[in-house]
Amino acid sequence: MITQEELKLTRECVEFAKASGASAVRITLTKSTENLVATLDGEIDKVTRCADRSMSIALFVDGRYGSFSINKLEKEALEDFILRAIETVRMLAPDEFRRLPEPERCCDNAVGGREMELYDDAWAGLTPEDRTRMALDAAVSCHPERSEVSSTAPFRLISEEGEFSDSEYDIYVVDSQGLECRHSETSFDYGVEVTIEDAEGNKYSDYWWTASPFLKDFDAVGCGQTAILRAGAQIGAKAARSGRYNMVVGAEVASRLVTPLLNALNASSIQQGNSFLVGSAGQKLFHEGLTIMDEPWRKGETGSKLFDSEGVATKQASIIKDGVVQRYFVNTYMSAKMGIPATVEDAIRPRLCGWPEEGLDREDLMARCGNGILVTDFNGGNCNMTTGDFSYGISGQLFERGKPVRPVHEMLITGNFLELWKHLLAAGSDFRPCSTKLIPSLAFSEVDFSG
């Protein structure tokens, strides 16, 4: 955690920069520690500990702007660094749009860092033995009874790579206008990749993960089993006939279809003409059932935060509501440059709201679609952010009458995001809380698949 001495030193650096010629300054101090235990086939493979501490300094000098970072946090070294940074900024071209955010927009209720209830004091009590035990407890290779591989199974487990990690993160932001805010959190994570081999010698791999801010809620025991089941579901996969299908996208990968929308609403992309949502504010461009909220105040959930990187206070707000674009993500610089109101820099905790009928998961969506293709993984591909055209490789399951009938792979979905989202059929309520974006399973009609 950031110490009182480090907090004091950061505030002193703000005052020093002001006294040395900066008209305004913002300093961000970050500190993190991560411990990792990796396993290979049920044995300890790697143990690491990484500690990082750095200070980012944004300087506004004589109508010019520059951003610098340093990790040597000693007063004499910092003062010398700031003086040289100020001289460097003076050599840059003026930029009339660079400024600190207005004080009334800034966060004033993140004083201690634990307001979002994301810090677990149990983190400090973990020992190397605890971490080793948790890594091995999660490994299927140490507990074959969990593996779903039996003597009658059509495949065998040939490789398992797992990683348990725990981390502590602390950020402190101050500026010359009186801003002072802090955010602290812990995280416990586990991810595992397995490879299986079928009776014909064909190999299939898949991955699963989980995470929690709290040790008491962290449970990695089922991850290996899930990864094995996902790998086993690929056996015998082949492309389906090209054509238009209903498509259900599992919650574990559905954010792949939402992220381009959020990126296209970033003011920087809009100002540069690199967005298919230029001029979209207030327009109904999507299916009326599409609502995406930014919910940064979800206490106890990783990713929630009271302020953005500028120290601007976050807000619970609609991004898209009933198919209508409600807001762009506009930082202070882009606001001045484009002459539009500032909001926040990015979506902090986006949640795609489920259909009016809650409690749906991907099986429910498949049942409603009847026939189609369930997408469980995206394999490469790209999106043209200027036009919204996309092409993604996928794998998953062909389903009929709501039930999977055989695996599919080596297929492409192609189209345009504006058209895709007009064909939204339904959204589930089964988002994964451990994900950064709270996106549930989604169902679409008339999606172009080619094999």
VOVO-512310 format. One record per residue (C-alpha): residue number from 1; residue in three letters; chain; x, z negated, y negated. Coordinates in steps of 0.001 Angstrom, whole numbers. Last residue first. Example, Ala and Ser with C-alpha at 12.3 -4.5 7.8 and 13.67 -1.06 7.14 Angstrom:
% VOVO-512310
2|SER|A|13670|-7140|1060 .
1|ALA|A|12300|-7800|4500 .
***
This chain:
% VOVO-512310
451|GLY|A|-17246|43627|22058 .
450|SER|A|-19252|43929|18877 .
449|PHE|A|-21728|41434|17439 .
448|ASP|A|-23888|42067|14355 .
447|VAL|A|-26069|39085|13438 .
446|GLU|A|-29824|39703|13274 .
445|SER|A|-30965|36070|13222 .
444|PHE|A|-29096|32906|12325 .
443|ALA|A|-28941|29368|13753 .
442|LEU|A|-26706|26555|12507 .
441|SER|A|-25213|23444|14096 .
440|PRO|A|-24492|20762|11506 .
439|ILE|A|-22052|20824|8567 .
438|LEU|A|-20769|17568|7129 .
437|LYS|A|-17458|18850|5759 .
436|THR|A|-14349|16699|6204 .
435|SER|A|-15204|16137|9867 .
434|CYS|A|-15295|12652|11444 .
433|PRO|A|-19024|12349|10666 .
432|ARG|A|-19749|15277|13040 .
431|PHE|A|-22874|17168|11974 .
430|ASP|A|-25836|17027|14357 .
429|SER|A|-28785|17396|11989 .
428|GLY|A|-29571|21000|12868 .
427|ALA|A|-30095|24015|10675 .
426|ALA|A|-32677|26747|11147 .
425|LEU|A|-33268|30494|10977 .
424|LEU|A|-30693|31567|8401 .
423|HIS|A|-31062|35312|7908 .
422|LYS|A|-30568|35238|4133 .
421|TRP|A|-27340|33377|4905 .
420|LEU|A|-25905|36372|6743 .
419|GLU|A|-26870|38818|3996 .
418|LEU|A|-24981|36976|1258 .
417|PHE|A|-22139|36293|3680 .
416|ASN|A|-21634|39958|4534 .
415|GLY|A|-21313|41299|8055 .
414|THR|A|-19165|41253|11150 .
413|ILE|A|-19108|39161|14304 .
412|LEU|A|-16373|40138|16712 .
411|MET|A|-16129|39666|20467 .
410|GLU|A|-13170|38867|22711 .
409|HIS|A|-15121|36132|24485 .
408|VAL|A|-18388|35463|26266 .
407|PRO|A|-19406|32741|28730 .
406|ARG|A|-22442|33100|30979 .
405|VAL|A|-26100|32078|31251 .
404|PRO|A|-26450|29370|28590 .
403|LYS|A|-30079|28166|28234 .
402|GLY|A|-32549|28738|25377 .
401|ARG|A|-34577|31376|27166 .
400|GLU|A|-31363|33348|27497 .
399|PHE|A|-27919|32324|26297 .
398|LEU|A|-24591|34141|25999 .
397|GLN|A|-21935|31498|25559 .
396|GLY|A|-18930|31069|23311 .
395|SER|A|-16039|33012|21864 .
394|ILE|A|-15575|34495|18429 .
393|GLY|A|-13375|36823|16390 .
392|TYR|A|-14369|36937|12759 .
391|SER|A|-15047|39817|10355 .
390|PHE|A|-16316|39104|6868 .
389|ASP|A|-17629|40858|3752 .
388|GLY|A|-18251|38521|827 .
387|THR|A|-17256|41189|-1700 .
386|THR|A|-14481|39539|-3706 .
385|MET|A|-13744|36813|-1140 .
384|ASN|A|-13014|39363|1579 .
383|CYS|A|-13311|37156|4664 .
382|ASN|A|-10941|37105|7603 .
381|GLY|A|-10552|36993|11366 .
380|GLY|A|-8947|34560|13764 .
379|ASN|A|-10525|33168|16900 .
378|PHE|A|-13669|31260|15975 .
377|ASP|A|-14975|28847|18597 .
376|THR|A|-18228|27544|20071 .
375|VAL|A|-20503|30430|19103 .
374|LEU|A|-23794|30469|21023 .
373|ILE|A|-25082|34006|21543 .
372|GLY|A|-28723|35047|21658 .
371|ASN|A|-32023|34615|23449 .
370|GLY|A|-34740|32013|22867 .
369|CYS|A|-33946|31252|19248 .
368|ARG|A|-35958|28024|19284 .
367|ALA|A|-34375|26854|22527 .
366|MET|A|-30919|27690|21186 .
365|LEU|A|-31666|25640|18067 .
364|ASP|A|-32766|22659|20154 .
363|GLU|A|-29598|22904|22249 .
362|ARG|A|-27557|23064|19021 .
361|ASP|A|-28978|19808|17700 .
360|LEU|A|-32207|18971|15867 .
359|GLY|A|-32991|15418|14743 .
358|GLU|A|-34710|16207|11461 .
357|GLU|A|-37569|18617|10805 .
356|PRO|A|-37266|19607|7160 .
355|TRP|A|-34197|21576|8327 .
354|GLY|A|-30898|19741|8130 .
353|CYS|A|-28975|19338|4906 .
352|LEU|A|-25595|20988|4639 .
351|ARG|A|-23333|18193|3512 .
350|PRO|A|-20347|18619|1188 .
349|ARG|A|-18084|15561|704 .
348|ILE|A|-15710|16266|-2210 .
347|ALA|A|-16748|19738|-3361 .
346|ASP|A|-14023|20865|-5711 .
345|GLU|A|-12620|20342|-9225 .
344|VAL|A|-15547|18462|-10691 .
343|THR|A|-18079|19503|-13354 .
342|ALA|A|-16992|21088|-16629 .
341|PRO|A|-19464|22976|-18774 .
340|ILE|A|-18698|26657|-19497 .
339|GLY|A|-16433|28251|-22111 .
338|MET|A|-14344|30101|-19555 .
337|LYS|A|-10910|28827|-20618 .
336|ALA|A|-12134|25412|-21727 .
335|SER|A|-14081|24816|-18521 .
334|MET|A|-11288|26345|-16431 .
333|TYR|A|-8845|23738|-17775 .
332|THR|A|-11199|20773|-17401 .
331|ASN|A|-12120|21553|-13791 .
330|VAL|A|-15165|23604|-12840 .
329|PHE|A|-16768|23629|-9405 .
328|TYR|A|-19857|25796|-9928 .
327|ARG|A|-23390|24517|-9787 .
326|GLN|A|-26991|24957|-8658 .
325|VAL|A|-27060|28167|-6612 .
324|VAL|A|-30653|28630|-5374 .
323|GLY|A|-31385|28886|-1632 .
322|ASP|A|-33590|25796|-1533 .
321|LYS|A|-30835|23882|-3317 .
320|ILE|A|-27206|25014|-3397 .
319|ILE|A|-24534|22691|-4757 .
318|SER|A|-26884|19764|-5284 .
317|ALA|A|-25373|16617|-6744 .
316|GLN|A|-24104|13119|-5977 .
315|LYS|A|-21434|12767|-8607 .
314|THR|A|-17661|12457|-8816 .
313|ALA|A|-15976|10809|-11780 .
312|VAL|A|-13103|12803|-13265 .
311|GLY|A|-9691|11311|-12464 .
310|GLU|A|-8059|14724|-12664 .
309|SER|A|-7585|14891|-8874 .
308|ASP|A|-11244|14028|-8259 .
307|PHE|A|-12935|10641|-8543 .
306|LEU|A|-15224|8258|-6624 .
305|LYS|A|-14252|9425|-3138 .
304|SER|A|-15749|10136|277 .
303|GLY|A|-13413|12036|2588 .
302|THR|A|-13583|9572|5466 .
301|GLU|A|-16963|7852|5668 .
300|GLY|A|-17365|4115|4947 .
299|LYS|A|-19392|4657|1806 .
298|ARG|A|-21045|8039|1372 .
297|TRP|A|-20437|8374|-2381 .
296|PRO|A|-19004|11896|-2316 .
295|GLU|A|-22326|13518|-1355 .
294|ASP|A|-22139|17138|-2486 .
293|MET|A|-25375|18660|-1251 .
292|ILE|A|-25980|21992|446 .
291|THR|A|-29553|23243|794 .
290|LEU|A|-30433|26440|2646 .
289|GLY|A|-34084|26670|3698 .
288|GLU|A|-34941|29060|882 .
287|HIS|A|-32608|31621|2445 .
286|PHE|A|-29859|32545|30 .
285|LEU|A|-29338|34293|-3295 .
284|LYS|A|-31798|32440|-5494 .
283|GLN|A|-30045|32549|-8844 .
282|GLY|A|-29393|29597|-11139 .
281|ALA|A|-25629|30061|-11076 .
280|SER|A|-24740|33337|-9314 .
279|GLY|A|-22805|35054|-12091 .
278|VAL|A|-19790|35635|-9831 .
277|LEU|A|-20742|34628|-6278 .
276|PHE|A|-18713|37264|-4401 .
275|SER|A|-15583|35693|-5839 .
274|ASN|A|-12146|36962|-6813 .
273|GLY|A|-13075|38002|-10338 .
272|GLN|A|-10285|35820|-11718 .
271|GLN|A|-12726|33616|-13612 .
270|ILE|A|-14935|33291|-10516 .
269|SER|A|-12039|32300|-8249 .
268|SER|A|-10869|29686|-10771 .
267|ALA|A|-14435|28478|-11272 .
266|ASN|A|-14793|27570|-7593 .
265|LEU|A|-18175|28743|-6311 .
264|ALA|A|-16588|31359|-4019 .
263|ASN|A|-14580|28617|-2313 .
262|LEU|A|-17771|26689|-1530 .
261|LEU|A|-19448|29764|-50 .
260|PRO|A|-16305|30661|1937 .
259|THR|A|-16254|27104|3390 .
258|VAL|A|-19792|27353|4780 .
257|LEU|A|-19293|29824|7654 .
256|ARG|A|-16149|28174|9025 .
255|SER|A|-17931|24831|8553 .
254|ALA|A|-19957|25720|11655 .
253|VAL|A|-17015|25074|14021 .
252|GLU|A|-17740|21649|15574 .
251|ALA|A|-21417|21904|14603 .
250|GLY|A|-21950|24737|17089 .
249|VAL|A|-22995|28151|15767 .
248|VAL|A|-26230|29655|17083 .
247|MET|A|-26542|33421|16734 .
246|ASN|A|-29570|35643|17297 .
245|TYR|A|-28241|38990|18350 .
244|ARG|A|-27606|42459|16987 .
243|GLY|A|-25592|44805|19160 .
242|SER|A|-22477|45199|21273 .
241|ARG|A|-22892|44359|24947 .
240|ALA|A|-21376|41016|25874 .
239|ALA|A|-17641|40516|26133 .
238|LYS|A|-16233|38690|29101 .
237|ALA|A|-15807|35066|30113 .
236|GLY|A|-15313|34238|33786 .
235|ILE|A|-14175|30709|33094 .
234|GLN|A|-14766|29754|29451 .
233|ALA|A|-17018|26764|30204 .
232|GLY|A|-14094|25130|31981 .
231|ALA|A|-12164|24940|28711 .
230|ARG|A|-15070|23255|26938 .
229|LEU|A|-15544|20839|29833 .
228|ILE|A|-11833|20018|29771 .
227|ALA|A|-11870|19398|26000 .
226|THR|A|-14903|17124|26360 .
225|GLN|A|-13225|15108|29124 .
224|GLY|A|-10080|14745|27041 .
223|CYS|A|-12023|13519|24012 .
222|GLY|A|-14182|10983|25857 .
221|VAL|A|-11844|7993|25616 .
220|ALA|A|-10992|8503|21939 .
219|ASP|A|-13116|5675|20535 .
218|PHE|A|-12506|4436|16994 .
217|ASP|A|-15314|2299|15604 .
216|LYS|A|-13390|-999|15729 .
215|LEU|A|-10274|698|14362 .
214|PHE|A|-12037|1816|11230 .
213|PRO|A|-11512|4950|9130 .
212|SER|A|-12592|7013|12136 .
211|ALA|A|-11386|10122|13939 .
210|THR|A|-12204|12346|16903 .
209|TRP|A|-10735|15447|18505 .
208|TRP|A|-11267|18232|20991 .
207|TYR|A|-9248|21229|22145 .
206|ASP|A|-9460|24140|24559 .
205|SER|A|-7317|26149|26938 .
204|TYR|A|-7991|28601|29763 .
203|LYS|A|-5637|29906|32423 .
202|ASN|A|-6383|32516|35077 .
201|GLY|A|-4742|31835|38451 .
200|GLU|A|-7567|33212|40571 .
199|ALA|A|-8881|29779|41566 .
198|ASP|A|-9088|28717|37921 .
197|GLU|A|-6335|27131|35842 .
196|ILE|A|-6881|24536|33132 .
195|THR|A|-5133|23886|29836 .
194|VAL|A|-5927|20875|27667 .
193|GLU|A|-5499|20161|23968 .
192|VAL|A|-6105|16640|22680 .
191|GLY|A|-6754|15081|19291 .
190|TYR|A|-6911|11437|18261 .
189|ASP|A|-7220|9911|14828 .
188|PHE|A|-7345|6491|13164 .
187|SER|A|-7618|6572|9389 .
186|THR|A|-7043|4178|6526 .
185|GLU|A|-8166|4401|2926 .
184|SER|A|-7263|3463|-624 .
183|HIS|A|-8465|4990|-3905 .
182|ARG|A|-7396|3986|-7414 .
181|CYS|A|-8474|4580|-10981 .
180|GLU|A|-7026|4005|-14451 .
179|LEU|A|-7958|6270|-17349 .
178|GLY|A|-6965|4862|-20742 .
177|GLN|A|-6483|8076|-22681 .
176|SER|A|-2777|8300|-21816 .
175|ASP|A|-3515|8816|-18126 .
174|VAL|A|-3621|6853|-14887 .
173|VAL|A|-4211|7837|-11261 .
172|TYR|A|-3416|5680|-8211 .
171|ILE|A|-3569|6974|-4645 .
170|ASP|A|-3233|5026|-1366 .
169|TYR|A|-3225|6377|2190 .
168|GLU|A|-2727|4469|5458 .
167|SER|A|-2404|6267|8748 .
166|ASP|A|-3017|6043|12473 .
165|SER|A|-2128|8703|14988 .
164|PHE|A|-2886|9470|18609 .
163|GLU|A|-1791|12869|19862 .
162|GLY|A|-2625|14421|23225 .
161|GLU|A|-1205|17302|25222 .
160|GLU|A|-2742|17906|28650 .
159|SER|A|-1594|20542|31117 .
158|ILE|A|-2496|21861|34571 .
157|LEU|A|-6061|20627|35060 .
156|ARG|A|-7602|22357|38052 .
155|PHE|A|-10398|24883|38357 .
154|PRO|A|-13494|25771|40394 .
153|ALA|A|-14295|22066|40931 .
152|THR|A|-14808|20992|44553 .
151|SER|A|-11792|18693|44760 .
150|SER|A|-12827|17173|41474 .
149|VAL|A|-11999|17842|37836 .
148|GLU|A|-14464|16198|35417 .
147|SER|A|-11376|14476|33969 .
146|ARG|A|-12662|10930|33629 .
145|GLU|A|-11766|9782|37169 .
144|PRO|A|-8310|11224|36561 .
143|HIS|A|-7416|8321|34263 .
142|CYS|A|-3757|8589|33251 .
141|SER|A|-3965|12387|33088 .
140|VAL|A|-7134|12004|31009 .
139|ALA|A|-5082|10510|28187 .
138|ALA|A|-7126|8277|25878 .
137|ASP|A|-5829|5035|27381 .
136|LEU|A|-2282|6401|27113 .
135|ALA|A|-2525|6938|23351 .
134|MET|A|-4323|3626|22854 .
133|ARG|A|-1673|1710|24830 .
132|THR|A|1196|3335|22985 .
131|ARG|A|-388|2488|19649 .
130|ASP|A|-969|-1131|20631 .
129|GLU|A|2622|-1452|21904 .
128|PRO|A|3963|-124|18616 .
127|THR|A|1972|-2908|16913 .
126|LEU|A|-1223|-2630|14880 .
125|GLY|A|-1814|-5552|12503 .
124|ALA|A|-1538|-3557|9276 .
123|TRP|A|-4314|-1208|10386 .
122|ALA|A|-6708|-4112|11032 .
121|ASP|A|-7140|-4393|7256 .
120|ASP|A|-9385|-1341|7443 .
119|TYR|A|-9754|602|4198 .
118|LEU|A|-12647|2992|3717 .
117|GLU|A|-15113|734|1923 .
116|MET|A|-15684|3236|-927 .
115|GLU|A|-14876|530|-3510 .
114|ARG|A|-11552|-205|-1862 .
113|GLY|A|-9186|1172|-4507 .
112|GLY|A|-9230|-1874|-6762 .
111|VAL|A|-10377|-251|-9995 .
110|ALA|A|-12545|2653|-8929 .
109|ASN|A|-15456|2079|-11324 .
108|ASP|A|-14307|3803|-14529 .
107|CYS|A|-14121|7447|-13410 .
106|CYS|A|-13690|10011|-16129 .
105|ARG|A|-16316|12154|-17827 .
104|GLU|A|-16606|9860|-20875 .
103|PRO|A|-12830|10010|-21315 .
102|GLU|A|-12933|13799|-21894 .
101|PRO|A|-10686|15537|-19391 .
100|LEU|A|-7024|15939|-20373 .
99|ARG|A|-6061|19186|-22056 .
98|ARG|A|-4776|22695|-21382 .
97|PHE|A|-6877|25440|-22940 .
96|GLU|A|-4565|26216|-25841 .
95|ASP|A|-1724|27273|-23565 .
94|PRO|A|1602|27616|-25378 .
93|ALA|A|4422|29415|-23535 .
92|LEU|A|7016|27186|-21886 .
91|MET|A|10279|25994|-23405 .
90|ARG|A|8748|22748|-24706 .
89|VAL|A|7657|21994|-21149 .
88|THR|A|11299|21937|-20034 .
87|GLU|A|12242|19478|-22752 .
86|ILE|A|9397|17191|-21633 .
85|ALA|A|10593|17428|-18011 .
84|ARG|A|14132|16458|-19012 .
83|LEU|A|12852|13339|-20773 .
82|ILE|A|10537|12510|-17887 .
81|PHE|A|13336|12770|-15305 .
80|ASP|A|15638|10521|-17351 .
79|GLU|A|12846|7952|-17640 .
78|LEU|A|12120|8197|-13925 .
77|ALA|A|15746|7726|-12904 .
76|GLU|A|16080|4618|-15098 .
75|LYS|A|12823|3127|-13853 .
74|GLU|A|13367|3765|-10158 .
73|LEU|A|10761|5704|-8235 .
72|LYS|A|12783|8491|-6665 .
71|ASN|A|9939|10569|-5269 .
70|ILE|A|9544|13050|-8114 .
69|SER|A|6882|15528|-9176 .
68|PHE|A|6356|17803|-12163 .
67|SER|A|3449|19489|-13951 .
66|GLY|A|3812|21406|-17212 .
65|TYR|A|1690|22090|-20264 .
64|ARG|A|2144|23403|-23791 .
63|GLY|A|264|22695|-26997 .
62|ASP|A|3151|20650|-28393 .
61|VAL|A|3597|18714|-25129 .
60|PHE|A|979|18039|-22454 .
59|LEU|A|2696|16585|-19379 .
58|ALA|A|1287|16183|-15863 .
57|ILE|A|3457|13841|-13768 .
56|SER|A|3176|13610|-9975 .
55|MET|A|4771|10542|-8400 .
54|SER|A|5742|10361|-4750 .
53|ARG|A|5876|7986|-1797 .
52|ASP|A|5993|9032|1835 .
51|ALA|A|6394|7156|5113 .
50|CYS|A|6513|8916|8468 .
49|ARG|A|6671|7150|11823 .
48|THR|A|7200|9112|15007 .
47|VAL|A|6832|8672|18764 .
46|LYS|A|7083|11628|21127 .
45|ASP|A|6366|12483|24767 .
44|ILE|A|4795|9347|26215 .
43|GLU|A|3406|10232|29630 .
42|GLY|A|-125|11193|30683 .
41|ASP|A|432|14935|30957 .
40|LEU|A|2243|15050|27624 .
39|THR|A|1580|12263|25154 .
38|ALA|A|2148|12030|21425 .
37|VAL|A|2278|8742|19503 .
36|LEU|A|2056|9031|15738 .
35|ASN|A|2380|6544|12887 .
34|GLU|A|1550|7645|9360 .
33|THR|A|2343|5961|6056 .
32|SER|A|1161|7038|2635 .
31|LYS|A|1810|6477|-1061 .
30|THR|A|539|8479|-3983 .
29|LEU|A|1154|7940|-7695 .
28|THR|A|-637|10266|-10088 .
27|ILE|A|459|10367|-13713 .
26|ARG|A|-1461|11953|-16586 .
25|VAL|A|116|12576|-19969 .
24|ALA|A|-892|13430|-23527 .
23|SER|A|874|14323|-26777 .
22|ALA|A|4243|14039|-25027 .
21|GLY|A|7100|13309|-27413 .
20|SER|A|9190|10499|-25952 .
19|ALA|A|6845|7649|-26911 .
18|LYS|A|4035|9300|-24972 .
17|ALA|A|6256|9822|-21931 .
16|PHE|A|7422|6191|-22096 .
15|GLU|A|3847|4903|-22284 .
14|VAL|A|2815|6884|-19232 .
13|CYS|A|5974|5786|-17409 .
12|GLU|A|5135|2158|-18134 .
11|ARG|A|1765|2585|-16460 .
10|THR|A|3458|3949|-13341 .
9|LEU|A|6008|1117|-13305 .
8|LYS|A|3246|-1480|-13482 .
7|LEU|A|1426|63|-10519 .
6|GLU|A|4696|242|-8582 .
5|GLU|A|5432|-3432|-9293 .
4|GLN|A|1912|-4378|-8206 .
3|THR|A|2584|-2655|-4902 .
2|ILE|A|1030|549|-3603 .
1|MET|A|0|0|0 .
***
